[in-house]
Amino acid sequence: HHGANHPVQDLETGKVLITSQNHGFCVDEESLPEYLEVTHRSLFDQTIQGIRHKEKPAFGFQGHPEAS
């Protein structure tokens, strides 16, 4: 995903974020360990855009909030 105006859905709230992105890789959902959960998905192709640890205060998000 490259450029602006990429819709990403927060799976917990259902809200859609319009993001700017610049990445060419994605996480294979089947490779995620049990302690990580998917939090955000691209509405273009359903790729994972956010994950979080179920028990620790750690998360990751694919996007550039400073450019959105």
Secondary structure, 3 states (H helix, E strand, C coil): CEEEEEEEEECCCCCEEEEEEECCCCCCHHHCCCCEEEEEEECCCCCEEEEEECCCCCEEECCCHHHC
